[in-house]
Amino acid sequence: MNPIATITARIVREGPWFVAFSPEFPEGNGQGRTEAEAVESLRQSILLLLEDRRADALANLGDGEKLIPLALA
């Protein structure tokens, strides 16, 4: 499966933990005992942010407004 969009991650080591941040999603972060765990945690964090933002957008639609899918390729 090819990713639709690629997001970058910055990984830093803090003691026994790896912490991952994304410049594209500064509110998201992840951590783990390995780089892979930190990246997966960040991925899950970004997915939750997207779901939350989508729910907010749906809740705030005005009359005659709608949301449509937008694929990034």
Biopython code that builds the backbone (N, CA, C, O; Angstrom):
import numpy as np
from Bio.PDB.StructureBuilder import StructureBuilder

atoms = [
    (1, "MET", "N", (0.837, -1.185, 0.000)),
    (1, "MET", "CA", (0.000, 0.000, 0.000)),
    (1, "MET", "C", (0.879, 1.244, 0.000)),
    (1, "MET", "O", (1.718, 1.407, 0.886)),
    (2, "ASN", "N", (0.703, 2.093, -0.951)),
    (2, "ASN", "CA", (1.468, 3.333, -1.030)),
    (2, "ASN", "C", (0.804, 4.395, -0.169)),
    (2, "ASN", "O", (-0.418, 4.539, -0.201)),
    (3, "PRO", "N", (1.588, 5.139, 0.597)),
    (3, "PRO", "CA", (0.978, 6.195, 1.408)),
    (3, "PRO", "C", (0.440, 7.307, 0.512)),
    (3, "PRO", "O", (1.018, 7.615, -0.531)),
    (4, "ILE", "N", (-0.656, 7.894, 0.927)),
    (4, "ILE", "CA", (-1.237, 9.003, 0.181)),
    (4, "ILE", "C", (-0.391, 10.252, 0.379)),
    (4, "ILE", "O", (-0.153, 11.006, -0.564)),
    (5, "ALA", "N", (0.059, 10.463, 1.598)),
    (5, "ALA", "CA", (0.896, 11.618, 1.918)),
    (5, "ALA", "C", (1.970, 11.168, 2.900)),
    (5, "ALA", "O", (1.761, 10.239, 3.680)),
    (6, "THR", "N", (3.092, 11.816, 2.855)),
    (6, "THR", "CA", (4.173, 11.499, 3.779)),
    (6, "THR", "C", (4.343, 12.659, 4.748)),
    (6, "THR", "O", (4.433, 13.817, 4.341)),
    (7, "ILE", "N", (4.385, 12.336, 6.020)),
    (7, "ILE", "CA", (4.571, 13.325, 7.078)),
    (7, "ILE", "C", (5.916, 13.026, 7.728)),
    (7, "ILE", "O", (6.286, 11.863, 7.890)),
    (8, "THR", "N", (6.633, 14.054, 8.094)),
    (8, "THR", "CA", (7.956, 13.844, 8.672)),
    (8, "THR", "C", (7.884, 13.745, 10.198)),
    (8, "THR", "O", (6.985, 14.295, 10.833)),
    (9, "ALA", "N", (8.846, 13.037, 10.758)),
    (9, "ALA", "CA", (8.941, 12.882, 12.203)),
    (9, "ALA", "C", (10.350, 13.246, 12.647)),
    (9, "ALA", "O", (11.332, 12.890, 11.995)),
    (10, "ARG", "N", (10.434, 13.947, 13.745)),
    (10, "ARG", "CA", (11.711, 14.270, 14.397)),
    (10, "ARG", "C", (11.794, 13.387, 15.625)),
    (10, "ARG", "O", (10.878, 13.387, 16.447)),
    (11, "ILE", "N", (12.857, 12.648, 15.764)),
    (11, "ILE", "CA", (12.996, 11.713, 16.873)),
    (11, "ILE", "C", (14.185, 12.130, 17.727)),
    (11, "ILE", "O", (15.278, 12.387, 17.222)),
    (12, "VAL", "N", (13.947, 12.190, 19.028)),
    (12, "VAL", "CA", (15.010, 12.505, 19.977)),
    (12, "VAL", "C", (15.021, 11.437, 21.062)),
    (12, "VAL", "O", (13.997, 10.825, 21.364)),
    (13, "ARG", "N", (16.173, 11.229, 21.629)),
    (13, "ARG", "CA", (16.303, 10.260, 22.721)),
    (13, "ARG", "C", (16.318, 11.031, 24.032)),
    (13, "ARG", "O", (17.078, 11.984, 24.201)),
    (14, "GLU", "N", (15.464, 10.601, 24.955)),
    (14, "GLU", "CA", (15.411, 11.214, 26.278)),
    (14, "GLU", "C", (15.524, 10.091, 27.301)),
    (14, "GLU", "O", (14.527, 9.475, 27.678)),
    (15, "GLY", "N", (16.732, 9.838, 27.738)),
    (15, "GLY", "CA", (16.981, 8.725, 28.657)),
    (15, "GLY", "C", (16.659, 7.412, 27.959)),
    (15, "GLY", "O", (17.154, 7.157, 26.861)),
    (16, "PRO", "N", (15.836, 6.577, 28.583)),
    (16, "PRO", "CA", (15.509, 5.287, 27.967)),
    (16, "PRO", "C", (14.412, 5.394, 26.905)),
    (16, "PRO", "O", (14.063, 4.393, 26.280)),
    (17, "TRP", "N", (13.870, 6.588, 26.696)),
    (17, "TRP", "CA", (12.738, 6.774, 25.787)),
    (17, "TRP", "C", (13.158, 7.449, 24.485)),
    (17, "TRP", "O", (14.102, 8.238, 24.446)),
    (18, "PHE", "N", (12.429, 7.117, 23.424)),
    (18, "PHE", "CA", (12.493, 7.868, 22.173)),
    (18, "PHE", "C", (11.206, 8.679, 22.102)),
    (18, "PHE", "O", (10.121, 8.174, 22.391)),
    (19, "VAL", "N", (11.343, 9.944, 21.714)),
    (19, "VAL", "CA", (10.189, 10.823, 21.588)),
    (19, "VAL", "C", (10.137, 11.300, 20.145)),
    (19, "VAL", "O", (11.153, 11.703, 19.579)),
    (20, "ALA", "N", (8.935, 11.251, 19.547)),
    (20, "ALA", "CA", (8.760, 11.635, 18.146)),
    (20, "ALA", "C", (7.798, 12.818, 18.053)),
    (20, "ALA", "O", (6.757, 12.843, 18.708)),
    (21, "PHE", "N", (8.163, 13.784, 17.236)),
    (21, "PHE", "CA", (7.358, 14.972, 16.968)),
    (21, "PHE", "C", (7.227, 15.124, 15.457)),
    (21, "PHE", "O", (8.050, 14.607, 14.702)),
    (22, "SER", "N", (6.194, 15.831, 15.023)),
    (22, "SER", "CA", (6.031, 16.102, 13.605)),
    (22, "SER", "C", (5.911, 17.604, 13.384)),
    (22, "SER", "O", (5.072, 18.245, 14.016)),
    (23, "PRO", "N", (6.730, 18.186, 12.502)),
    (23, "PRO", "CA", (6.606, 19.615, 12.215)),
    (23, "PRO", "C", (5.239, 19.959, 11.612)),
    (23, "PRO", "O", (4.736, 21.066, 11.802)),
    (24, "GLU", "N", (4.645, 19.013, 10.887)),
    (24, "GLU", "CA", (3.351, 19.261, 10.257)),
    (24, "GLU", "C", (2.193, 19.214, 11.257)),
    (24, "GLU", "O", (1.143, 19.809, 11.017)),
    (25, "PHE", "N", (2.380, 18.517, 12.365)),
    (25, "PHE", "CA", (1.364, 18.386, 13.408)),
    (25, "PHE", "C", (2.015, 18.663, 14.764)),
    (25, "PHE", "O", (2.242, 17.730, 15.535)),
    (26, "PRO", "N", (2.318, 19.922, 15.067)),
    (26, "PRO", "CA", (3.050, 20.226, 16.294)),
    (26, "PRO", "C", (2.322, 19.817, 17.575)),
    (26, "PRO", "O", (2.951, 19.674, 18.624)),
    (27, "GLU", "N", (0.989, 19.626, 17.498)),
    (27, "GLU", "CA", (0.247, 19.213, 18.694)),
    (27, "GLU", "C", (0.431, 17.730, 18.980)),
    (27, "GLU", "O", (0.179, 17.281, 20.099)),
    (28, "GLY", "N", (0.869, 16.960, 17.982)),
    (28, "GLY", "CA", (1.010, 15.522, 18.143)),
    (28, "GLY", "C", (2.404, 15.137, 18.585)),
    (28, "GLY", "O", (3.386, 15.803, 18.257)),
    (29, "ASN", "N", (2.473, 14.056, 19.332)),
    (29, "ASN", "CA", (3.780, 13.513, 19.705)),
    (29, "ASN", "C", (3.601, 12.054, 20.070)),
    (29, "ASN", "O", (2.487, 11.592, 20.315)),
    (30, "GLY", "N", (4.701, 11.341, 20.105)),
    (30, "GLY", "CA", (4.664, 9.937, 20.469)),
    (30, "GLY", "C", (5.916, 9.585, 21.241)),
    (30, "GLY", "O", (6.917, 10.299, 21.187)),
    (31, "GLN", "N", (5.851, 8.486, 21.953)),
    (31, "GLN", "CA", (7.032, 8.029, 22.673)),
    (31, "GLN", "C", (7.035, 6.512, 22.726)),
    (31, "GLN", "O", (6.000, 5.860, 22.590)),
    (32, "GLY", "N", (8.220, 5.974, 22.926)),
    (32, "GLY", "CA", (8.357, 4.527, 23.038)),
    (32, "GLY", "C", (9.761, 4.157, 23.464)),
    (32, "GLY", "O", (10.658, 4.999, 23.507)),
    (33, "ARG", "N", (9.936, 2.895, 23.776)),
    (33, "ARG", "CA", (11.260, 2.392, 24.174)),
    (33, "ARG", "C", (12.173, 2.198, 22.968)),
    (33, "ARG", "O", (13.392, 2.100, 23.105)),
    (34, "THR", "N", (11.557, 2.144, 21.771)),
    (34, "THR", "CA", (12.330, 2.040, 20.528)),
    (34, "THR", "C", (11.881, 3.152, 19.585)),
    (34, "THR", "O", (10.818, 3.744, 19.771)),
    (35, "GLU", "N", (12.698, 3.431, 18.574)),
    (35, "GLU", "CA", (12.295, 4.420, 17.569)),
    (35, "GLU", "C", (10.998, 4.006, 16.901)),
    (35, "GLU", "O", (10.115, 4.836, 16.683)),
    (36, "ALA", "N", (10.877, 2.720, 16.575)),
    (36, "ALA", "CA", (9.674, 2.223, 15.905)),
    (36, "ALA", "C", (8.434, 2.444, 16.777)),
    (36, "ALA", "O", (7.386, 2.842, 16.267)),
    (37, "GLU", "N", (8.542, 2.190, 18.077)),
    (37, "GLU", "CA", (7.408, 2.414, 18.977)),
    (37, "GLU", "C", (7.040, 3.897, 19.026)),
    (37, "GLU", "O", (5.859, 4.245, 19.026)),
    (38, "ALA", "N", (8.035, 4.760, 19.068)),
    (38, "ALA", "CA", (7.782, 6.198, 19.116)),
    (38, "ALA", "C", (7.102, 6.669, 17.842)),
    (38, "ALA", "O", (6.176, 7.480, 17.897)),
    (39, "VAL", "N", (7.547, 6.174, 16.703)),
    (39, "VAL", "CA", (6.954, 6.565, 15.423)),
    (39, "VAL", "C", (5.508, 6.060, 15.331)),
    (39, "VAL", "O", (4.629, 6.788, 14.870)),
    (40, "GLU", "N", (5.261, 4.838, 15.761)),
    (40, "GLU", "CA", (3.897, 4.310, 15.742)),
    (40, "GLU", "C", (2.998, 5.103, 16.688)),
    (40, "GLU", "O", (1.842, 5.374, 16.363)),
    (41, "SER", "N", (3.516, 5.471, 17.840)),
    (41, "SER", "CA", (2.763, 6.286, 18.780)),
    (41, "SER", "C", (2.426, 7.651, 18.177)),
    (41, "SER", "O", (1.312, 8.148, 18.342)),
    (42, "LEU", "N", (3.383, 8.248, 17.484)),
    (42, "LEU", "CA", (3.150, 9.521, 16.795)),
    (42, "LEU", "C", (2.100, 9.354, 15.704)),
    (42, "LEU", "O", (1.217, 10.197, 15.555)),
    (43, "ARG", "N", (2.194, 8.281, 14.952)),
    (43, "ARG", "CA", (1.209, 8.029, 13.887)),
    (43, "ARG", "C", (-0.199, 7.962, 14.465)),
    (43, "ARG", "O", (-1.129, 8.552, 13.914)),
    (44, "GLN", "N", (-0.355, 7.249, 15.565)),
    (44, "GLN", "CA", (-1.662, 7.144, 16.215)),
    (44, "GLN", "C", (-2.123, 8.514, 16.727)),
    (44, "GLN", "O", (-3.305, 8.843, 16.641)),
    (45, "SER", "N", (-1.206, 9.294, 17.250)),
    (45, "SER", "CA", (-1.531, 10.628, 17.736)),
    (45, "SER", "C", (-2.046, 11.515, 16.601)),
    (45, "SER", "O", (-3.028, 12.238, 16.770)),
    (46, "ILE", "N", (-1.390, 11.456, 15.460)),
    (46, "ILE", "CA", (-1.810, 12.263, 14.310)),
    (46, "ILE", "C", (-3.176, 11.811, 13.809)),
    (46, "ILE", "O", (-4.013, 12.646, 13.466)),
    (47, "LEU", "N", (-3.410, 10.508, 13.764)),
    (47, "LEU", "CA", (-4.731, 10.010, 13.342)),
    (47, "LEU", "C", (-5.831, 10.505, 14.286)),
    (47, "LEU", "O", (-6.914, 10.875, 13.833)),
    (48, "LEU", "N", (-5.563, 10.512, 15.579)),
    (48, "LEU", "CA", (-6.548, 11.022, 16.539)),
    (48, "LEU", "C", (-6.793, 12.520, 16.345)),
    (48, "LEU", "O", (-7.929, 12.984, 16.443)),
    (49, "LEU", "N", (-5.728, 13.274, 16.070)),
    (49, "LEU", "CA", (-5.895, 14.703, 15.795)),
    (49, "LEU", "C", (-6.770, 14.928, 14.565)),
    (49, "LEU", "O", (-7.641, 15.797, 14.569)),
    (50, "LEU", "N", (-6.536, 14.144, 13.517)),
    (50, "LEU", "CA", (-7.340, 14.289, 12.302)),
    (50, "LEU", "C", (-8.805, 13.954, 12.563)),
    (50, "LEU", "O", (-9.696, 14.661, 12.092)),
    (51, "GLU", "N", (-9.059, 12.890, 13.303)),
    (51, "GLU", "CA", (-10.439, 12.526, 13.648)),
    (51, "GLU", "C", (-11.108, 13.641, 14.454)),
    (51, "GLU", "O", (-12.255, 14.000, 14.189)),
    (52, "ASP", "N", (-10.396, 14.180, 15.426)),
    (52, "ASP", "CA", (-10.941, 15.238, 16.269)),
    (52, "ASP", "C", (-11.237, 16.494, 15.456)),
    (52, "ASP", "O", (-12.289, 17.111, 15.623)),
    (53, "ARG", "N", (-10.321, 16.868, 14.587)),
    (53, "ARG", "CA", (-10.529, 18.057, 13.748)),
    (53, "ARG", "C", (-11.694, 17.861, 12.796)),
    (53, "ARG", "O", (-12.454, 18.795, 12.539)),
    (54, "ARG", "N", (-11.841, 16.638, 12.265)),
    (54, "ARG", "CA", (-12.961, 16.346, 11.372)),
    (54, "ARG", "C", (-14.284, 16.451, 12.132)),
    (54, "ARG", "O", (-15.251, 17.015, 11.621)),
    (55, "ALA", "N", (-14.328, 15.910, 13.346)),
    (55, "ALA", "CA", (-15.542, 15.995, 14.163)),
    (55, "ALA", "C", (-15.892, 17.455, 14.467)),
    (55, "ALA", "O", (-17.059, 17.842, 14.401)),
    (56, "ASP", "N", (-14.878, 18.264, 14.800)),
    (56, "ASP", "CA", (-15.115, 19.692, 15.043)),
    (56, "ASP", "C", (-15.659, 20.375, 13.794)),
    (56, "ASP", "O", (-16.583, 21.184, 13.877)),
    (57, "ALA", "N", (-15.090, 20.054, 12.648)),
    (57, "ALA", "CA", (-15.545, 20.658, 11.398)),
    (57, "ALA", "C", (-16.993, 20.279, 11.104)),
    (57, "ALA", "O", (-17.786, 21.122, 10.687)),
    (58, "LEU", "N", (-17.335, 19.015, 11.321)),
    (58, "LEU", "CA", (-18.722, 18.570, 11.102)),
    (58, "LEU", "C", (-19.686, 19.277, 12.043)),
    (58, "LEU", "O", (-20.785, 19.660, 11.643)),
    (59, "ALA", "N", (-19.276, 19.446, 13.277)),
    (59, "ALA", "CA", (-20.140, 20.071, 14.276)),
    (59, "ALA", "C", (-20.361, 21.555, 13.996)),
    (59, "ALA", "O", (-21.334, 22.142, 14.470)),
    (60, "ASN", "N", (-19.463, 22.156, 13.231)),
    (60, "ASN", "CA", (-19.547, 23.598, 12.990)),
    (60, "ASN", "C", (-19.936, 23.966, 11.563)),
    (60, "ASN", "O", (-19.711, 25.097, 11.131)),
    (61, "LEU", "N", (-20.513, 23.028, 10.833)),
    (61, "LEU", "CA", (-20.939, 23.330, 9.471)),
    (61, "LEU", "C", (-22.122, 24.301, 9.494)),
    (61, "LEU", "O", (-23.033, 24.176, 10.311)),
    (62, "GLY", "N", (-22.085, 25.251, 8.595)),
    (62, "GLY", "CA", (-23.191, 26.183, 8.453)),
    (62, "GLY", "C", (-24.208, 25.667, 7.452)),
    (62, "GLY", "O", (-23.990, 24.639, 6.812)),
    (63, "ASP", "N", (-25.308, 26.373, 7.317)),
    (63, "ASP", "CA", (-26.330, 25.998, 6.336)),
    (63, "ASP", "C", (-25.734, 25.993, 4.933)),
    (63, "ASP", "O", (-25.069, 26.945, 4.525)),
    (64, "GLY", "N", (-25.974, 24.938, 4.223)),
    (64, "GLY", "CA", (-25.493, 24.820, 2.858)),
    (64, "GLY", "C", (-24.039, 24.393, 2.741)),
    (64, "GLY", "O", (-23.537, 24.233, 1.629)),
    (65, "GLU", "N", (-23.360, 24.208, 3.848)),
    (65, "GLU", "CA", (-21.959, 23.774, 3.824)),
    (65, "GLU", "C", (-21.882, 22.259, 3.946)),
    (65, "GLU", "O", (-22.755, 21.617, 4.531)),
    (66, "LYS", "N", (-20.827, 21.711, 3.385)),
    (66, "LYS", "CA", (-20.602, 20.266, 3.519)),
    (66, "LYS", "C", (-19.112, 20.003, 3.496)),
    (66, "LYS", "O", (-18.321, 20.836, 3.052)),
    (67, "LEU", "N", (-18.747, 18.836, 3.979)),
    (67, "LEU", "CA", (-17.360, 18.379, 3.908)),
    (67, "LEU", "C", (-17.269, 17.328, 2.813)),
    (67, "LEU", "O", (-18.167, 16.500, 2.656)),
    (68, "ILE", "N", (-16.185, 17.368, 2.062)),
    (68, "ILE", "CA", (-15.949, 16.345, 1.044)),
    (68, "ILE", "C", (-14.543, 15.792, 1.233)),
    (68, "ILE", "O", (-13.651, 16.519, 1.670)),
    (69, "PRO", "N", (-14.326, 14.500, 0.907)),
    (69, "PRO", "CA", (-12.987, 13.930, 1.026)),
    (69, "PRO", "C", (-12.009, 14.620, 0.073)),
    (69, "PRO", "O", (-12.371, 14.981, -1.047)),
    (70, "LEU", "N", (-10.794, 14.795, 0.518)),
    (70, "LEU", "CA", (-9.739, 15.371, -0.297)),
    (70, "LEU", "C", (-8.523, 14.471, -0.192)),
    (70, "LEU", "O", (-7.854, 14.444, 0.841)),
    (71, "ALA", "N", (-8.240, 13.749, -1.236)),
    (71, "ALA", "CA", (-7.089, 12.832, -1.249)),
    (71, "ALA", "C", (-5.836, 13.604, -1.629)),
    (71, "ALA", "O", (-5.854, 14.428, -2.544)),
    (72, "LEU", "N", (-4.760, 13.333, -0.924)),
    (72, "LEU", "CA", (-3.468, 13.945, -1.213)),
    (72, "LEU", "C", (-2.587, 12.895, -1.862)),
    (72, "LEU", "O", (-2.313, 11.851, -1.270)),
    (73, "ALA", "N", (-2.152, 13.169, -3.059)),
    (73, "ALA", "CA", (-1.332, 12.197, -3.766)),
    (73, "ALA", "C", (-0.021, 12.822, -4.194)),
    (73, "ALA", "O", (0.810, 12.154, -4.808)),
]
sb = StructureBuilder()
sb.init_structure("model")
sb.init_model(0)
sb.init_chain("A")
sb.init_seg("    ")
for serial, (resi, resn, name, xyz) in enumerate(atoms, 1):
    if name == "N":
        sb.init_residue(resn, " ", resi, " ")
    sb.init_atom(name, np.array(xyz, "f"), 0.0, 1.0, " ", f" {name:<3s}", serial, name[0])
structure = sb.get_structure()
